[in-house]
Amino acid sequence: MIPVTFEFSEKNSALEIIGEEFDFNSFKNLLSLLQKIENESNFKKLRIIGNFKTKLLLESMIVGKGNIDLDNTLNTLHSVSKILQESKILFTSEIKGEVMGPAMEIALLCNFIKAEKSTILKLNETKNGIMPFLGTTQRLTRLIGYNNALKAFLIDKELNYDQCINLKLFNNTIDNFNKIGETKTFWDQTFTNTFIFYNSKMLSLYKNQKPEYSAILSTIFESSVCHYDSGLSIEKKWLKWLINHKLFSYK
């Protein structure tokens, strides 16, 4: 596997993802590069291209870290999310084939997503005992609706091209971040019944032995009556809870 690095081309107005494995340095380098582009360039639009089939080196990011270090790590990751969402630059991710890991989350953070028909989003973090790290649980729930998001995260663990087109997730014209802003809360009369259905299904399948599913369910449930920014704080809380559970398995 090749550690992830990033290459910025002013000529092509593009930020390229190179490599396959994200460690903490990958996120720090990405944050520094995004801050530099934001502060020192006059770009109005920027493409994110390259390899989107990646994996997270979780152990290298959390093993041996205390609570303060863990908070700093999560703050860095959420700073990456924040700068992509609040930038004056409009970002478009250009994706194809299997899209997974942190690069998949970066693609979903962009204002626009340009996808080829071969694209399939692999939402398989739970297979590795974790949940998304860059706010994807919150973001996707608001973009495609809680029912579709719960099914994708907990049951299917993927979204194919046709599904994403039908759900208007892939598009070149409507800014996804504006769509999130229009969704203040996503609780409605059927939410409780839907949540109970998926919660019961996970309990039946895993007998409370899979904390990653509990973290995703709790994140979606608690944030159903919150605005997006508050929801991100809730997601960070449950991510930290889940990481602390994971640390026991490394001791």
Residue pairs with C-beta under 8 A, 6 or more apart in sequence:
1 19
1 20
1 21
1 55
2 18
2 19
2 20
2 21
3 19
3 20
3 21
3 23
3 25
3 26
4 17
4 18
4 19
4 20
4 21
4 22
4 23
4 26
4 54
4 102
4 103
5 18
5 19
5 26
5 29
6 15
6 16
6 17
6 18
6 29
6 30
6 33
7 15
7 16
7 18
7 50
8 14
8 15
8 16
8 33
8 37
9 15
9 16
10 41
12 47
13 43
13 45
13 46
13 47
14 46
14 47
14 48
14 49
15 33
15 37
15 46
15 47
15 48
15 49
16 48
16 49
16 50
17 48
17 49
17 50
17 51
17 52
17 54
17 103
17 106
18 50
18 51
19 26
19 51
19 54
20 51
20 53
20 54
20 55
21 54
21 55
21 56
21 57
22 54
22 55
22 56
22 57
22 101
22 102
22 103
23 57
23 60
23 61
24 60
24 61
24 73
24 76
26 102
27 76
27 77
27 80
27 102
28 76
30 80
30 106
31 76
31 79
31 80
31 83
34 80
34 83
34 84
34 87
35 83
37 43
37 46
37 89
38 83
38 87
38 88
38 89
41 89
43 89
44 88
44 89
44 90
45 89
45 90
45 91
45 92
46 89
46 90
46 91
46 92
47 91
47 92
47 93
47 94
48 91
48 92
48 93
48 94
48 106
48 107
48 110
49 93
49 94
50 103
51 103
52 93
52 95
52 96
52 97
52 99
52 100
52 103
52 104
52 106
52 107
53 97
53 98
53 99
53 100
53 101
53 103
54 100
54 101
54 102
54 103
54 104
55 100
55 101
56 101
56 102
56 125
56 128
56 130
56 133
58 128
58 130
58 246
59 250
61 73
62 70
62 73
62 243
62 246
62 247
63 247
63 250
65 73
70 240
70 243
71 240
74 133
74 236
74 239
74 240
77 133
77 134
78 134
78 135
78 232
78 236
80 106
80 109
80 134
81 109
81 134
81 135
81 232
84 91
84 106
84 109
84 110
85 109
85 177
90 111
90 112
90 175
91 109
91 110
91 111
91 112
92 110
92 111
92 112
92 113
92 114
92 172
93 106
93 107
93 108
93 110
93 112
93 113
93 114
94 114
94 115
95 107
95 113
95 114
95 115
95 116
95 119
96 115
96 116
96 118
96 119
97 116
97 118
97 119
97 120
98 120
98 122
99 107
99 119
99 120
99 121
99 122
100 121
100 122
100 124
102 133
102 134
104 121
104 122
104 123
104 136
105 132
105 133
105 134
105 135
105 136
106 134
107 113
108 121
108 136
108 139
108 140
108 143
108 176
109 134
109 135
109 139
110 176
111 175
111 176
111 177
112 171
112 172
112 173
112 175
112 176
113 164
113 169
113 170
113 171
113 176
114 170
114 172
115 161
115 164
115 170
116 161
117 161
118 161
119 160
119 161
119 164
119 170
120 158
120 159
120 160
120 161
121 158
121 159
121 160
121 164
122 157
122 158
123 132
123 136
123 140
123 152
123 153
123 156
123 157
123 158
123 159
124 157
124 158
125 131
125 132
125 212
126 153
126 154
126 157
126 210
126 212
126 213
126 216
127 157
129 210
129 211
129 212
129 246
129 249
130 212
130 242
130 243
130 246
131 137
131 212
131 215
131 216
131 219
131 238
131 239
131 242
133 239
135 232
135 235
137 149
137 153
137 216
137 219
137 220
137 235
138 219
138 223
138 228
138 231
138 232
138 234
138 235
139 180
140 149
140 152
140 153
141 149
141 150
141 186
141 220
141 223
142 179
142 180
142 183
142 186
142 228
142 231
143 167
143 169
143 176
143 179
143 180
144 152
144 159
144 167
144 169
145 167
145 186
146 186
146 191
146 194
146 195
146 220
146 224
147 194
148 167
149 220
150 194
150 195
150 198
150 217
150 220
151 198
152 158
152 159
153 216
154 198
154 201
154 202
154 213
154 216
154 217
155 201
159 167
159 169
161 170
164 170
168 174
169 176
180 228
181 228
183 228
184 227
185 224
185 225
185 226
185 227
186 224
187 224
187 225
191 224
195 217
195 220
195 221
195 224
198 217
199 217
202 210
202 213
202 214
202 217
206 213
208 214
211 241
211 242
211 245
212 242
215 238
215 239
215 241
215 242
216 238
218 238
219 231
219 234
219 235
219 238
222 234
223 230
223 231
223 234
223 235
226 234
